[in-house]
Amino acid sequence: MAGIFKAKLFPEHVRALGTGLGYAISNAVFGGSAPWVALQFKNANIENGFFIYIAIFTILMLVATLCLPKKSELN
């Protein structure tokens, strides 16, 4: 279902870039840096700080999601 929705968001000539770029960047930044950040918290002897770090980013993404327009501009 998500693939069909994303495919309708972009014109054919940029569809792969439009659907893949956001995923690739967020995966590289947050997925790639998560083990390093977790180790930094562990080395500082504040292991619970990592959970706070994740919670803050989760709240930021919730706020960003709520700020999205409610109605599609495609219609």
Phi and psi restraints in degrees (range 20) as a CNS / XPLOR table:
assign (resid 1 and name C) (resid 2 and name N)
       (resid 2 and name CA) (resid 2 and name C) 1.0 -63.8 20.0 2
assign (resid 2 and name N) (resid 2 and name CA)
       (resid 2 and name C) (resid 3 and name N) 1.0 -37.5 20.0 2
assign (resid 2 and name C) (resid 3 and name N)
       (resid 3 and name CA) (resid 3 and name C) 1.0 -63.3 20.0 2
assign (resid 3 and name N) (resid 3 and name CA)
       (resid 3 and name C) (resid 4 and name N) 1.0 -40.1 20.0 2
assign (resid 3 and name C) (resid 4 and name N)
       (resid 4 and name CA) (resid 4 and name C) 1.0 -66.9 20.0 2
assign (resid 4 and name N) (resid 4 and name CA)
       (resid 4 and name C) (resid 5 and name N) 1.0 -42.9 20.0 2
assign (resid 4 and name C) (resid 5 and name N)
       (resid 5 and name CA) (resid 5 and name C) 1.0 -61.6 20.0 2
assign (resid 5 and name N) (resid 5 and name CA)
       (resid 5 and name C) (resid 6 and name N) 1.0 -46.8 20.0 2
assign (resid 5 and name C) (resid 6 and name N)
       (resid 6 and name CA) (resid 6 and name C) 1.0 -65.1 20.0 2
assign (resid 6 and name N) (resid 6 and name CA)
       (resid 6 and name C) (resid 7 and name N) 1.0 -36.4 20.0 2
assign (resid 6 and name C) (resid 7 and name N)
       (resid 7 and name CA) (resid 7 and name C) 1.0 -63.7 20.0 2
assign (resid 7 and name N) (resid 7 and name CA)
       (resid 7 and name C) (resid 8 and name N) 1.0 -32.6 20.0 2
assign (resid 7 and name C) (resid 8 and name N)
       (resid 8 and name CA) (resid 8 and name C) 1.0 -77.9 20.0 2
assign (resid 8 and name N) (resid 8 and name CA)
       (resid 8 and name C) (resid 9 and name N) 1.0 -15.9 20.0 2
assign (resid 8 and name C) (resid 9 and name N)
       (resid 9 and name CA) (resid 9 and name C) 1.0 -74.7 20.0 2
assign (resid 9 and name N) (resid 9 and name CA)
       (resid 9 and name C) (resid 10 and name N) 1.0 -26.9 20.0 2
assign (resid 9 and name C) (resid 10 and name N)
       (resid 10 and name CA) (resid 10 and name C) 1.0 -122.4 20.0 2
assign (resid 10 and name N) (resid 10 and name CA)
       (resid 10 and name C) (resid 11 and name N) 1.0 147.8 20.0 2
assign (resid 10 and name C) (resid 11 and name N)
       (resid 11 and name CA) (resid 11 and name C) 1.0 -66.4 20.0 2
assign (resid 11 and name N) (resid 11 and name CA)
       (resid 11 and name C) (resid 12 and name N) 1.0 160.4 20.0 2
assign (resid 11 and name C) (resid 12 and name N)
       (resid 12 and name CA) (resid 12 and name C) 1.0 -58.6 20.0 2
assign (resid 12 and name N) (resid 12 and name CA)
       (resid 12 and name C) (resid 13 and name N) 1.0 -37.0 20.0 2
assign (resid 12 and name C) (resid 13 and name N)
       (resid 13 and name CA) (resid 13 and name C) 1.0 -73.2 20.0 2
assign (resid 13 and name N) (resid 13 and name CA)
       (resid 13 and name C) (resid 14 and name N) 1.0 -14.4 20.0 2
assign (resid 13 and name C) (resid 14 and name N)
       (resid 14 and name CA) (resid 14 and name C) 1.0 -126.6 20.0 2
assign (resid 14 and name N) (resid 14 and name CA)
       (resid 14 and name C) (resid 15 and name N) 1.0 15.3 20.0 2
assign (resid 14 and name C) (resid 15 and name N)
       (resid 15 and name CA) (resid 15 and name C) 1.0 -62.2 20.0 2
assign (resid 15 and name N) (resid 15 and name CA)
       (resid 15 and name C) (resid 16 and name N) 1.0 -45.5 20.0 2
assign (resid 15 and name C) (resid 16 and name N)
       (resid 16 and name CA) (resid 16 and name C) 1.0 -65.6 20.0 2
assign (resid 16 and name N) (resid 16 and name CA)
       (resid 16 and name C) (resid 17 and name N) 1.0 -41.8 20.0 2
assign (resid 16 and name C) (resid 17 and name N)
       (resid 17 and name CA) (resid 17 and name C) 1.0 -65.4 20.0 2
assign (resid 17 and name N) (resid 17 and name CA)
       (resid 17 and name C) (resid 18 and name N) 1.0 -44.4 20.0 2
assign (resid 17 and name C) (resid 18 and name N)
       (resid 18 and name CA) (resid 18 and name C) 1.0 -63.9 20.0 2
assign (resid 18 and name N) (resid 18 and name CA)
       (resid 18 and name C) (resid 19 and name N) 1.0 -38.5 20.0 2
assign (resid 18 and name C) (resid 19 and name N)
       (resid 19 and name CA) (resid 19 and name C) 1.0 -84.2 20.0 2
assign (resid 19 and name N) (resid 19 and name CA)
       (resid 19 and name C) (resid 20 and name N) 1.0 -29.0 20.0 2
assign (resid 19 and name C) (resid 20 and name N)
       (resid 20 and name CA) (resid 20 and name C) 1.0 -94.4 20.0 2
assign (resid 20 and name N) (resid 20 and name CA)
       (resid 20 and name C) (resid 21 and name N) 1.0 -27.1 20.0 2
assign (resid 20 and name C) (resid 21 and name N)
       (resid 21 and name CA) (resid 21 and name C) 1.0 -64.9 20.0 2
assign (resid 21 and name N) (resid 21 and name CA)
       (resid 21 and name C) (resid 22 and name N) 1.0 -48.6 20.0 2
assign (resid 21 and name C) (resid 22 and name N)
       (resid 22 and name CA) (resid 22 and name C) 1.0 -61.0 20.0 2
assign (resid 22 and name N) (resid 22 and name CA)
       (resid 22 and name C) (resid 23 and name N) 1.0 -41.6 20.0 2
assign (resid 22 and name C) (resid 23 and name N)
       (resid 23 and name CA) (resid 23 and name C) 1.0 -63.6 20.0 2
assign (resid 23 and name N) (resid 23 and name CA)
       (resid 23 and name C) (resid 24 and name N) 1.0 -45.8 20.0 2
assign (resid 23 and name C) (resid 24 and name N)
       (resid 24 and name CA) (resid 24 and name C) 1.0 -66.1 20.0 2
assign (resid 24 and name N) (resid 24 and name CA)
       (resid 24 and name C) (resid 25 and name N) 1.0 -42.8 20.0 2
assign (resid 24 and name C) (resid 25 and name N)
       (resid 25 and name CA) (resid 25 and name C) 1.0 -66.5 20.0 2
assign (resid 25 and name N) (resid 25 and name CA)
       (resid 25 and name C) (resid 26 and name N) 1.0 -48.3 20.0 2
assign (resid 25 and name C) (resid 26 and name N)
       (resid 26 and name CA) (resid 26 and name C) 1.0 -65.3 20.0 2
assign (resid 26 and name N) (resid 26 and name CA)
       (resid 26 and name C) (resid 27 and name N) 1.0 -36.3 20.0 2
assign (resid 26 and name C) (resid 27 and name N)
       (resid 27 and name CA) (resid 27 and name C) 1.0 -66.9 20.0 2
assign (resid 27 and name N) (resid 27 and name CA)
       (resid 27 and name C) (resid 28 and name N) 1.0 -40.1 20.0 2
assign (resid 27 and name C) (resid 28 and name N)
       (resid 28 and name CA) (resid 28 and name C) 1.0 -69.0 20.0 2
assign (resid 28 and name N) (resid 28 and name CA)
       (resid 28 and name C) (resid 29 and name N) 1.0 -43.7 20.0 2
assign (resid 28 and name C) (resid 29 and name N)
       (resid 29 and name CA) (resid 29 and name C) 1.0 -71.6 20.0 2
assign (resid 29 and name N) (resid 29 and name CA)
       (resid 29 and name C) (resid 30 and name N) 1.0 -51.8 20.0 2
assign (resid 29 and name C) (resid 30 and name N)
       (resid 30 and name CA) (resid 30 and name C) 1.0 -89.8 20.0 2
assign (resid 30 and name N) (resid 30 and name CA)
       (resid 30 and name C) (resid 31 and name N) 1.0 -42.5 20.0 2
assign (resid 30 and name C) (resid 31 and name N)
       (resid 31 and name CA) (resid 31 and name C) 1.0 -70.2 20.0 2
assign (resid 31 and name N) (resid 31 and name CA)
       (resid 31 and name C) (resid 32 and name N) 1.0 -37.9 20.0 2
assign (resid 31 and name C) (resid 32 and name N)
       (resid 32 and name CA) (resid 32 and name C) 1.0 -74.5 20.0 2
assign (resid 32 and name N) (resid 32 and name CA)
       (resid 32 and name C) (resid 33 and name N) 1.0 -30.8 20.0 2
assign (resid 32 and name C) (resid 33 and name N)
       (resid 33 and name CA) (resid 33 and name C) 1.0 -93.4 20.0 2
assign (resid 33 and name N) (resid 33 and name CA)
       (resid 33 and name C) (resid 34 and name N) 1.0 -11.7 20.0 2
assign (resid 33 and name C) (resid 34 and name N)
       (resid 34 and name CA) (resid 34 and name C) 1.0 -59.3 20.0 2
assign (resid 34 and name N) (resid 34 and name CA)
       (resid 34 and name C) (resid 35 and name N) 1.0 -46.0 20.0 2
assign (resid 34 and name C) (resid 35 and name N)
       (resid 35 and name CA) (resid 35 and name C) 1.0 -63.4 20.0 2
assign (resid 35 and name N) (resid 35 and name CA)
       (resid 35 and name C) (resid 36 and name N) 1.0 -38.8 20.0 2
assign (resid 35 and name C) (resid 36 and name N)
       (resid 36 and name CA) (resid 36 and name C) 1.0 -64.6 20.0 2
assign (resid 36 and name N) (resid 36 and name CA)
       (resid 36 and name C) (resid 37 and name N) 1.0 -45.7 20.0 2
assign (resid 36 and name C) (resid 37 and name N)
       (resid 37 and name CA) (resid 37 and name C) 1.0 -62.5 20.0 2
assign (resid 37 and name N) (resid 37 and name CA)
       (resid 37 and name C) (resid 38 and name N) 1.0 -42.7 20.0 2
assign (resid 37 and name C) (resid 38 and name N)
       (resid 38 and name CA) (resid 38 and name C) 1.0 -60.7 20.0 2
assign (resid 38 and name N) (resid 38 and name CA)
       (resid 38 and name C) (resid 39 and name N) 1.0 -41.2 20.0 2
assign (resid 38 and name C) (resid 39 and name N)
       (resid 39 and name CA) (resid 39 and name C) 1.0 -67.7 20.0 2
assign (resid 39 and name N) (resid 39 and name CA)
       (resid 39 and name C) (resid 40 and name N) 1.0 -34.4 20.0 2
assign (resid 39 and name C) (resid 40 and name N)
       (resid 40 and name CA) (resid 40 and name C) 1.0 -65.4 20.0 2
assign (resid 40 and name N) (resid 40 and name CA)
       (resid 40 and name C) (resid 41 and name N) 1.0 -40.8 20.0 2
assign (resid 40 and name C) (resid 41 and name N)
       (resid 41 and name CA) (resid 41 and name C) 1.0 -64.4 20.0 2
assign (resid 41 and name N) (resid 41 and name CA)
       (resid 41 and name C) (resid 42 and name N) 1.0 -41.0 20.0 2
assign (resid 41 and name C) (resid 42 and name N)
       (resid 42 and name CA) (resid 42 and name C) 1.0 -66.2 20.0 2
assign (resid 42 and name N) (resid 42 and name CA)
       (resid 42 and name C) (resid 43 and name N) 1.0 -41.6 20.0 2
assign (resid 42 and name C) (resid 43 and name N)
       (resid 43 and name CA) (resid 43 and name C) 1.0 -64.7 20.0 2
assign (resid 43 and name N) (resid 43 and name CA)
       (resid 43 and name C) (resid 44 and name N) 1.0 -28.7 20.0 2
assign (resid 43 and name C) (resid 44 and name N)
       (resid 44 and name CA) (resid 44 and name C) 1.0 -86.6 20.0 2
assign (resid 44 and name N) (resid 44 and name CA)
       (resid 44 and name C) (resid 45 and name N) 1.0 3.8 20.0 2
assign (resid 44 and name C) (resid 45 and name N)
       (resid 45 and name CA) (resid 45 and name C) 1.0 61.0 20.0 2
assign (resid 45 and name N) (resid 45 and name CA)
       (resid 45 and name C) (resid 46 and name N) 1.0 34.0 20.0 2
assign (resid 45 and name C) (resid 46 and name N)
       (resid 46 and name CA) (resid 46 and name C) 1.0 -130.7 20.0 2
assign (resid 46 and name N) (resid 46 and name CA)
       (resid 46 and name C) (resid 47 and name N) 1.0 64.9 20.0 2
assign (resid 46 and name C) (resid 47 and name N)
       (resid 47 and name CA) (resid 47 and name C) 1.0 -57.6 20.0 2
assign (resid 47 and name N) (resid 47 and name CA)
       (resid 47 and name C) (resid 48 and name N) 1.0 -35.1 20.0 2
assign (resid 47 and name C) (resid 48 and name N)
       (resid 48 and name CA) (resid 48 and name C) 1.0 -68.4 20.0 2
assign (resid 48 and name N) (resid 48 and name CA)
       (resid 48 and name C) (resid 49 and name N) 1.0 -17.0 20.0 2
assign (resid 48 and name C) (resid 49 and name N)
       (resid 49 and name CA) (resid 49 and name C) 1.0 -61.7 20.0 2
assign (resid 49 and name N) (resid 49 and name CA)
       (resid 49 and name C) (resid 50 and name N) 1.0 -30.3 20.0 2
assign (resid 49 and name C) (resid 50 and name N)
       (resid 50 and name CA) (resid 50 and name C) 1.0 -64.2 20.0 2
assign (resid 50 and name N) (resid 50 and name CA)
       (resid 50 and name C) (resid 51 and name N) 1.0 -38.2 20.0 2
assign (resid 50 and name C) (resid 51 and name N)
       (resid 51 and name CA) (resid 51 and name C) 1.0 -67.6 20.0 2
assign (resid 51 and name N) (resid 51 and name CA)
       (resid 51 and name C) (resid 52 and name N) 1.0 -34.6 20.0 2
assign (resid 51 and name C) (resid 52 and name N)
       (resid 52 and name CA) (resid 52 and name C) 1.0 -67.5 20.0 2
assign (resid 52 and name N) (resid 52 and name CA)
       (resid 52 and name C) (resid 53 and name N) 1.0 -41.1 20.0 2
assign (resid 52 and name C) (resid 53 and name N)
       (resid 53 and name CA) (resid 53 and name C) 1.0 -56.9 20.0 2
assign (resid 53 and name N) (resid 53 and name CA)
       (resid 53 and name C) (resid 54 and name N) 1.0 -47.4 20.0 2
assign (resid 53 and name C) (resid 54 and name N)
       (resid 54 and name CA) (resid 54 and name C) 1.0 -65.2 20.0 2
assign (resid 54 and name N) (resid 54 and name CA)
       (resid 54 and name C) (resid 55 and name N) 1.0 -41.5 20.0 2
assign (resid 54 and name C) (resid 55 and name N)
       (resid 55 and name CA) (resid 55 and name C) 1.0 -63.3 20.0 2
assign (resid 55 and name N) (resid 55 and name CA)
       (resid 55 and name C) (resid 56 and name N) 1.0 -39.9 20.0 2
assign (resid 55 and name C) (resid 56 and name N)
       (resid 56 and name CA) (resid 56 and name C) 1.0 -63.3 20.0 2
assign (resid 56 and name N) (resid 56 and name CA)
       (resid 56 and name C) (resid 57 and name N) 1.0 -45.5 20.0 2
assign (resid 56 and name C) (resid 57 and name N)
       (resid 57 and name CA) (resid 57 and name C) 1.0 -66.3 20.0 2
assign (resid 57 and name N) (resid 57 and name CA)
       (resid 57 and name C) (resid 58 and name N) 1.0 -33.6 20.0 2
assign (resid 57 and name C) (resid 58 and name N)
       (resid 58 and name CA) (resid 58 and name C) 1.0 -65.5 20.0 2
assign (resid 58 and name N) (resid 58 and name CA)
       (resid 58 and name C) (resid 59 and name N) 1.0 -42.6 20.0 2
assign (resid 58 and name C) (resid 59 and name N)
       (resid 59 and name CA) (resid 59 and name C) 1.0 -65.3 20.0 2
assign (resid 59 and name N) (resid 59 and name CA)
       (resid 59 and name C) (resid 60 and name N) 1.0 -40.7 20.0 2
assign (resid 59 and name C) (resid 60 and name N)
       (resid 60 and name CA) (resid 60 and name C) 1.0 -61.8 20.0 2
assign (resid 60 and name N) (resid 60 and name CA)
       (resid 60 and name C) (resid 61 and name N) 1.0 -40.1 20.0 2
assign (resid 60 and name C) (resid 61 and name N)
       (resid 61 and name CA) (resid 61 and name C) 1.0 -69.2 20.0 2
assign (resid 61 and name N) (resid 61 and name CA)
       (resid 61 and name C) (resid 62 and name N) 1.0 -34.3 20.0 2
assign (resid 61 and name C) (resid 62 and name N)
       (resid 62 and name CA) (resid 62 and name C) 1.0 -63.3 20.0 2
assign (resid 62 and name N) (resid 62 and name CA)
       (resid 62 and name C) (resid 63 and name N) 1.0 -44.7 20.0 2
assign (resid 62 and name C) (resid 63 and name N)
       (resid 63 and name CA) (resid 63 and name C) 1.0 -62.9 20.0 2
assign (resid 63 and name N) (resid 63 and name CA)
       (resid 63 and name C) (resid 64 and name N) 1.0 -43.4 20.0 2
assign (resid 63 and name C) (resid 64 and name N)
       (resid 64 and name CA) (resid 64 and name C) 1.0 -61.8 20.0 2
assign (resid 64 and name N) (resid 64 and name CA)
       (resid 64 and name C) (resid 65 and name N) 1.0 -39.9 20.0 2
assign (resid 64 and name C) (resid 65 and name N)
       (resid 65 and name CA) (resid 65 and name C) 1.0 -65.6 20.0 2
assign (resid 65 and name N) (resid 65 and name CA)
       (resid 65 and name C) (resid 66 and name N) 1.0 -40.1 20.0 2
assign (resid 65 and name C) (resid 66 and name N)
       (resid 66 and name CA) (resid 66 and name C) 1.0 -69.7 20.0 2
assign (resid 66 and name N) (resid 66 and name CA)
       (resid 66 and name C) (resid 67 and name N) 1.0 -21.8 20.0 2
assign (resid 66 and name C) (resid 67 and name N)
       (resid 67 and name CA) (resid 67 and name C) 1.0 -84.6 20.0 2
assign (resid 67 and name N) (resid 67 and name CA)
       (resid 67 and name C) (resid 68 and name N) 1.0 -7.9 20.0 2
assign (resid 67 and name C) (resid 68 and name N)
       (resid 68 and name CA) (resid 68 and name C) 1.0 -65.3 20.0 2
assign (resid 68 and name N) (resid 68 and name CA)
       (resid 68 and name C) (resid 69 and name N) 1.0 148.7 20.0 2
assign (resid 68 and name C) (resid 69 and name N)
       (resid 69 and name CA) (resid 69 and name C) 1.0 -62.2 20.0 2
assign (resid 69 and name N) (resid 69 and name CA)
       (resid 69 and name C) (resid 70 and name N) 1.0 145.2 20.0 2
assign (resid 69 and name C) (resid 70 and name N)
       (resid 70 and name CA) (resid 70 and name C) 1.0 -78.9 20.0 2
assign (resid 70 and name N) (resid 70 and name CA)
       (resid 70 and name C) (resid 71 and name N) 1.0 -31.7 20.0 2
assign (resid 70 and name C) (resid 71 and name N)
       (resid 71 and name CA) (resid 71 and name C) 1.0 -112.7 20.0 2
assign (resid 71 and name N) (resid 71 and name CA)
       (resid 71 and name C) (resid 72 and name N) 1.0 139.4 20.0 2
assign (resid 71 and name C) (resid 72 and name N)
       (resid 72 and name CA) (resid 72 and name C) 1.0 -68.2 20.0 2
assign (resid 72 and name N) (resid 72 and name CA)
       (resid 72 and name C) (resid 73 and name N) 1.0 140.6 20.0 2
assign (resid 72 and name C) (resid 73 and name N)
       (resid 73 and name CA) (resid 73 and name C) 1.0 -86.1 20.0 2
assign (resid 73 and name N) (resid 73 and name CA)
       (resid 73 and name C) (resid 74 and name N) 1.0 -3.1 20.0 2
assign (resid 73 and name C) (resid 74 and name N)
       (resid 74 and name CA) (resid 74 and name C) 1.0 -77.3 20.0 2
assign (resid 74 and name N) (resid 74 and name CA)
       (resid 74 and name C) (resid 75 and name N) 1.0 -22.4 20.0 2
